[in-house]
Amino acid sequence: MRFSRILMLALLALVAGVAIAFLTPSSSLLGLFAQAVIYAIFALGVGVLLRQNGLTSFGHALFFGAAGYAMGVILTLDWFSAEIAIFVVLLGIGVLAFLIGLVIVRVPGIAFGMLTLAIGQMAYLLATRSRGLTGGADGMSIPWPSTLFGVKQSVLLKPDVLFLIVWTVLIVVTLAVVWLLRTRFGSITEAVRDNEERARFIGITTTVPRALVYSMSAVVTGVAGVMSSLNTGFISPESLHWSVSGIALVMVVVGGFKSVIGPILGAIVYFLFKELLGDFATYWMAIFGAALIAVIVFSPDGIAGALERLMKPRHTRANATSKSGH
C-alpha cells in the first residue's frame, strides 16, 4: 500500500474520530473511549516489539508507568515546563530502553519475557517503597499546569476534547510507526527477526537494530503513559504491575501482531467486551478468556488477520473480473 493511501486512510480516521466525539451523547462513554484509545497506543508499542523482533514482553508496563511517574516528579519539583517535560520524559524512556535492550535482546524466547517481567516488577517494588518521592502505594497526583501548549486545562479535560487529543495522538503515532517500518530500518529488523544468523553473515549488526526496536516500542508505550497521566492526573504503582503488561499483551494477541493496526483493534475489542459484559456478568473476564481461546484456535493472527482473509477473496474476484474484461 502506498504511503499516500495510508495518509488518506489516516485523514478518514481523523474525521471518524471527530464524528465519534460529537455524536456520542454520554460523557462517561467518551471517557471510556479515551481510555480505550490510550490502551490502544500501549498495545501498539507491545505489538511493534512482537512484530519486528519476534519477542514477547511481560514488563512493558515499566514504560507506561514510568512516563506518568516521571511527569509527576518533574512537575512537582518544577524542573521543566510541562511541554518540555513531555519530550524529556519520552527521550529519557527511549534512551533507557535502548540501554536495557542492548543487554536483554541477546536473550531468546521465554527467557527474554522473564527478564522483562523481572525488570518491570523491580520498578513496581521501587515505586511502592519510595514513599518520599512517589507516594508509595498511595500513588501521587500529577500537578499539570493550568495551560498546556496554550490551551487551558479546563478545555483539555473536557471528554470530547480529550478524546480528540488521544485519538489524534494515536493516528500520528501509528503513521510514524508505519513510516519507520517501511524504511530500510524496517527491512533490516525483519531480516534479523527472520534469520539472525544469516543477517550476521551478510554483515548486519543484529544487536543494535533489535535494541532500537525495543526502544521504539518503549517510546510508543511511554506516549500512552503520558496520555494516561493527563487523563487521570494521578499515577500509582499499579500502572507498573505485570498484570497491566498482561492486559496489553492480550490486546495484541486478540487484534493480531502481524498487522500494525491489529493491537489497536484488540484494545478496542477488549474495552467493548469490558463495557458490554461488565454490567451483566460478574465473571466477564472468564467470558473474554473463552473468546481469546477461540481467537487463538481459529485465527492465530488475530482479528486483523481474519479481516484480511475475508477481504482477500473479494479482491481476488475483482482482479479476475477485470482481467477477463480485458
C-alpha positions as CSV (number, residue, x, y, z in Angstrom):
1,M,0.0,0.0,0.0
2,R,1.4,3.4,-1.0
3,F,2.1,5.9,1.8
4,S,-0.2,8.4,0.1
5,R,-3.1,6.0,0.5
6,I,-2.1,5.4,4.1
7,L,-2.3,9.2,4.7
8,M,-5.7,9.3,3.1
9,L,-6.9,6.5,5.5
10,A,-5.4,8.5,8.4
11,L,-7.4,11.5,7.4
12,L,-10.6,9.4,7.2
13,A,-9.8,8.0,10.7
14,L,-9.4,11.6,12.0
15,V,-12.8,12.5,10.5
16,A,-14.3,9.4,12.1
17,G,-12.8,10.5,15.5
18,V,-14.4,13.9,15.2
19,A,-17.7,12.3,14.3
20,I,-17.4,10.0,17.4
21,A,-16.6,12.9,19.7
22,F,-19.6,14.9,18.5
23,L,-22.2,12.1,18.1
24,T,-21.5,10.4,21.4
25,P,-24.1,11.8,23.9
26,S,-22.6,10.4,27.1
27,S,-19.5,12.0,28.7
28,S,-18.8,8.7,30.6
29,L,-18.9,6.8,27.3
30,L,-16.4,9.3,25.8
31,G,-14.2,8.8,28.8
32,L,-14.3,5.1,28.2
33,F,-13.4,5.6,24.5
34,A,-10.5,7.8,25.5
35,Q,-9.2,5.2,27.9
36,A,-9.5,2.5,25.1
37,V,-7.5,4.7,22.7
38,I,-4.8,5.2,25.3
39,Y,-4.5,1.5,25.8
40,A,-4.5,1.1,22.0
41,I,-1.3,3.2,21.9
42,F,0.1,1.0,24.7
43,A,-0.8,-2.2,22.8
44,L,0.7,-0.7,19.6
45,G,4.0,-0.4,21.4
46,V,3.9,-4.0,22.6
47,G,2.8,-5.2,19.1
48,V,5.7,-3.4,17.4
49,L,8.2,-5.3,19.6
50,L,6.5,-8.7,18.8
51,R,6.1,-7.9,15.1
52,Q,9.7,-6.6,14.4
53,N,11.7,-8.6,17.0
54,G,9.6,-11.6,17.5
55,L,9.9,-11.1,21.2
56,T,7.2,-11.1,23.9
57,S,7.5,-8.6,26.7
58,F,5.8,-9.1,30.1
59,G,7.2,-5.9,31.5
60,H,6.2,-3.1,29.2
61,A,4.1,-1.6,32.0
62,L,7.5,-0.3,33.2
63,F,7.5,2.3,30.4
64,F,3.8,3.0,30.8
65,G,4.0,3.8,34.5
66,A,7.5,5.4,34.3
67,A,6.2,8.0,31.9
68,G,3.5,9.0,34.5
69,Y,5.9,9.0,37.4
70,A,8.5,11.0,35.5
71,M,5.9,13.6,34.6
72,G,4.7,13.7,38.2
73,V,8.2,14.1,39.7
74,I,9.4,16.7,37.1
75,L,6.2,18.9,37.5
76,T,6.2,18.5,41.3
77,L,9.9,19.6,41.5
78,D,9.3,22.2,38.8
79,W,12.4,21.2,36.8
80,F,10.9,22.0,33.4
81,S,7.7,23.3,31.9
82,A,5.1,20.6,31.1
83,E,5.6,20.9,27.4
84,I,9.3,20.4,27.7
85,A,8.9,17.7,30.3
86,I,6.8,15.6,27.9
87,F,9.6,15.5,25.3
88,V,12.3,15.0,28.0
89,V,10.4,12.1,29.5
90,L,9.9,10.3,26.1
91,L,13.5,10.9,25.2
92,G,14.6,9.5,28.6
93,I,12.4,6.4,28.2
94,G,13.9,5.9,24.7
95,V,17.5,6.1,25.9
96,L,16.8,3.9,29.0
97,A,15.0,1.3,26.9
98,F,17.8,1.2,24.3
99,L,20.4,0.6,27.0
100,I,18.3,-2.1,28.6
101,G,17.7,-3.5,25.1
102,L,21.4,-3.8,24.3
103,V,21.6,-6.4,27.1
104,I,18.3,-8.3,27.1
105,V,17.6,-8.6,23.3
106,R,20.5,-11.0,23.2
107,V,18.4,-13.5,25.3
108,P,16.0,-15.6,23.2
109,G,12.4,-16.7,23.7
110,I,10.8,-17.1,27.0
111,A,14.0,-16.0,28.9
112,F,13.6,-12.6,27.3
113,G,10.0,-12.4,28.6
114,M,11.1,-13.4,32.1
115,L,13.8,-10.8,32.1
116,T,11.3,-8.0,31.1
117,L,9.0,-9.3,33.9
118,A,11.7,-9.2,36.5
119,I,12.8,-5.6,35.5
120,G,9.2,-4.4,35.5
121,Q,8.5,-5.9,38.9
122,M,11.7,-4.3,40.3
123,A,10.3,-0.9,39.1
124,Y,6.9,-1.7,40.7
125,L,8.6,-2.5,44.1
126,L,10.8,0.6,43.9
127,A,7.7,2.8,43.3
128,T,5.9,1.1,46.1
129,R,8.6,1.6,48.6
130,S,9.9,5.1,47.6
131,R,7.2,6.8,49.6
132,G,9.0,10.2,49.9
133,L,9.4,10.6,46.1
134,T,6.5,8.6,44.6
135,G,3.9,8.5,47.4
136,G,4.5,4.8,47.8
137,A,1.4,2.5,47.5
138,D,-0.9,5.5,47.7
139,G,0.4,6.9,44.4
140,M,0.9,10.6,43.6
141,S,-1.1,13.4,42.0
142,I,0.4,15.0,38.9
143,P,0.3,18.8,39.1
144,W,-0.4,19.6,35.5
145,P,-0.3,23.4,34.8
146,S,-3.4,25.5,34.1
147,T,-2.5,25.7,30.4
148,L,-0.7,23.1,28.2
149,F,0.5,24.1,24.8
150,G,-1.5,27.3,25.1
151,V,-4.8,25.5,25.9
152,K,-6.5,25.8,29.3
153,Q,-6.7,22.6,31.3
154,S,-10.4,23.1,31.8
155,V,-10.8,22.8,28.0
156,L,-8.3,20.0,27.6
157,L,-10.1,17.8,30.1
158,K,-13.5,18.1,28.5
159,P,-14.4,14.5,27.5
160,D,-14.8,15.3,23.8
161,V,-11.6,17.4,23.6
162,L,-9.6,14.8,25.5
163,F,-10.9,12.0,23.3
164,L,-9.9,14.0,20.1
165,I,-6.5,14.6,21.6
166,V,-5.7,11.0,22.3
167,W,-7.3,9.9,19.0
168,T,-5.1,12.3,17.1
169,V,-2.1,11.1,19.0
170,L,-2.9,7.5,18.2
171,I,-3.2,8.4,14.4
172,V,0.1,10.3,14.5
173,V,2.0,7.6,16.4
174,T,0.6,4.9,14.1
175,L,1.6,6.9,11.0
176,A,5.1,7.3,12.4
177,V,5.4,3.6,13.1
178,V,4.2,2.6,9.7
179,W,6.6,5.1,8.0
180,L,9.5,3.9,10.0
181,L,8.8,0.2,9.3
182,R,8.6,0.9,5.6
183,T,12.2,2.4,5.6
184,R,15.4,0.4,5.3
185,F,15.4,0.1,9.1
186,G,12.2,-1.9,9.0
187,S,13.6,-4.2,6.3
188,I,16.8,-4.8,8.4
189,T,14.8,-5.6,11.6
190,E,12.6,-8.0,9.7
191,A,15.7,-9.7,8.2
192,V,17.2,-10.0,11.7
193,R,13.9,-11.3,13.1
194,D,13.5,-14.0,10.4
195,N,17.1,-15.3,10.4
196,E,19.6,-13.6,12.7
197,E,22.5,-15.9,11.8
198,R,22.1,-15.1,8.1
199,A,21.8,-11.4,8.8
200,R,25.1,-11.5,10.6
201,F,26.6,-13.5,7.7
202,I,25.8,-10.7,5.2
203,G,27.3,-8.0,7.6
204,I,24.3,-6.7,9.6
205,T,24.9,-5.9,13.2
206,T,21.9,-7.5,14.8
207,T,22.0,-6.3,18.4
208,V,21.7,-2.6,17.8
209,P,18.6,-2.8,15.4
210,R,16.9,-5.1,17.9
211,A,17.6,-2.7,20.8
212,L,16.3,0.2,18.7
213,V,13.1,-1.7,18.1
214,Y,12.8,-2.3,21.8
215,S,13.5,1.4,22.4
216,M,10.9,2.5,19.8
217,S,8.2,0.2,21.3
218,A,9.0,1.7,24.8
219,V,8.6,5.2,23.5
220,V,5.2,4.4,22.0
221,T,4.2,2.9,25.3
222,G,5.6,6.0,27.1
223,V,3.3,8.1,24.9
224,A,0.4,6.1,26.2
225,G,1.7,6.7,29.8
226,V,1.8,10.4,29.3
227,M,-1.7,10.5,27.8
228,S,-3.0,8.4,30.7
229,S,-1.4,10.7,33.3
230,L,-3.0,13.7,31.6
231,N,-6.4,11.9,31.6
232,T,-6.4,10.9,35.3
233,G,-3.9,13.4,36.8
234,F,-2.7,10.6,39.0
235,I,-0.2,7.7,38.9
236,S,0.1,4.7,41.2
237,P,2.4,1.6,41.4
238,E,-0.5,-0.4,39.9
239,S,0.4,1.1,36.5
240,L,3.8,-0.6,36.7
241,H,2.4,-4.0,37.7
242,W,2.9,-7.0,35.4
243,S,-0.9,-7.5,35.1
244,V,-1.0,-4.2,33.1
245,S,1.6,-5.6,30.7
246,G,-0.5,-8.8,30.5
247,I,-3.6,-6.9,29.5
248,A,-1.8,-5.1,26.7
249,L,-0.4,-8.4,25.5
250,V,-3.9,-9.9,25.5
251,M,-5.0,-7.0,23.3
252,V,-2.1,-7.7,20.9
253,V,-3.0,-11.4,20.7
254,V,-6.7,-10.7,20.1
255,G,-6.0,-8.0,17.5
256,G,-3.1,-9.7,15.8
257,F,0.5,-8.6,15.9
258,K,1.4,-9.2,12.2
259,S,-0.6,-6.0,11.3
260,V,0.3,-2.6,12.7
261,I,-3.4,-1.9,13.4
262,G,-4.0,-5.3,15.0
263,P,-3.1,-4.3,18.5
264,I,-5.3,-1.2,18.1
265,L,-8.3,-3.4,17.1
266,G,-7.5,-5.7,20.1
267,A,-7.6,-2.8,22.6
268,I,-11.0,-1.6,21.2
269,V,-12.5,-5.1,21.4
270,Y,-11.2,-5.6,24.9
271,F,-12.8,-2.4,26.2
272,L,-16.1,-3.1,24.3
273,F,-16.2,-6.5,26.0
274,K,-15.5,-4.9,29.3
275,E,-18.2,-2.3,28.9
276,L,-20.9,-4.6,27.4
277,L,-20.3,-7.6,29.7
278,G,-19.2,-5.8,32.9
279,D,-22.8,-4.9,33.9
280,F,-24.3,-8.3,33.0
281,A,-21.6,-10.8,34.1
282,T,-19.6,-10.9,37.3
283,Y,-17.0,-13.0,35.6
284,W,-16.7,-11.1,32.3
285,M,-13.0,-11.9,32.2
286,A,-13.8,-15.6,32.0
287,I,-16.1,-14.9,29.0
288,F,-13.4,-12.8,27.4
289,G,-10.9,-15.5,28.1
290,A,-13.1,-18.0,26.3
291,A,-13.2,-15.6,23.4
292,L,-9.4,-15.2,23.5
293,I,-9.0,-19.0,23.3
294,A,-11.4,-19.1,20.3
295,V,-9.3,-16.4,18.5
296,I,-6.1,-18.2,19.2
297,V,-7.5,-21.5,17.9
298,F,-9.4,-20.3,14.8
299,S,-7.5,-17.2,13.9
300,P,-3.9,-17.3,15.3
301,D,-3.1,-14.0,13.6
302,G,-6.0,-12.2,15.4
303,I,-8.9,-10.1,14.3
304,A,-6.8,-8.2,11.8
305,G,-5.7,-11.5,10.1
306,A,-9.3,-12.7,10.0
307,L,-10.4,-9.4,8.4
308,E,-7.6,-9.6,5.9
309,R,-8.6,-13.1,4.9
310,L,-12.2,-12.0,4.5
311,M,-11.1,-9.2,2.2
312,K,-8.8,-11.3,0.1
313,P,-11.4,-13.4,-1.8
314,R,-13.3,-10.2,-2.9
315,H,-10.1,-8.6,-4.0
316,T,-9.1,-11.7,-6.0
317,R,-12.5,-12.0,-7.6
318,A,-12.3,-8.3,-8.6
319,N,-8.9,-8.8,-10.2
320,A,-10.1,-11.9,-12.0
321,T,-13.1,-10.0,-13.4
322,S,-11.0,-7.0,-14.5
323,K,-8.6,-9.4,-16.3
324,S,-11.4,-11.2,-18.1
325,G,-12.8,-7.9,-19.2
326,H,-9.5,-7.0,-20.9
